[in-house]
Amino acid sequence: MGYPTGQVDTVALGKVGAAVQQSSAKFSRAFGAHAGQVGAVGALQGWGTGDVLAEAEHAWSTFVGNLAAQVNAHGTSLSQSAKEYAAADRDAAGRIAAARQSAPGLPK
């Protein structure tokens, strides 16, 4: 009974990581272009609802900023994982090639 083997498509993983990072950047730009534009906040200044609305807008902006940062970090991790998988594959291939050269009787 053998063990299942896993394979990672490092090129695809790198592309997914880059796409996630790009989507986070686009989202941040789109949100940033309209952040702070809740018009009623200024109009209701001094009223209880104005204060609550200002707090809600601040909380929402903070949440969205954190979300964008988390998505970007996830994309960065995916891209870094792809690089590390590829490096591990290259290192293993190098060790196998070196072993074959030092022991000529090994199958190729």
Secondary structure, DSSP 8 states (H G I E B T S, - for coil): ---------HHHHHHHHHHHHHHHHHHHHHHHHHTT--THHHHTTTSHHHHHHHHHHHHHHHHHHHHHHHHHHHHHHHHHHHHHHHHHHHHHHHHHHHHHHH-TTS--
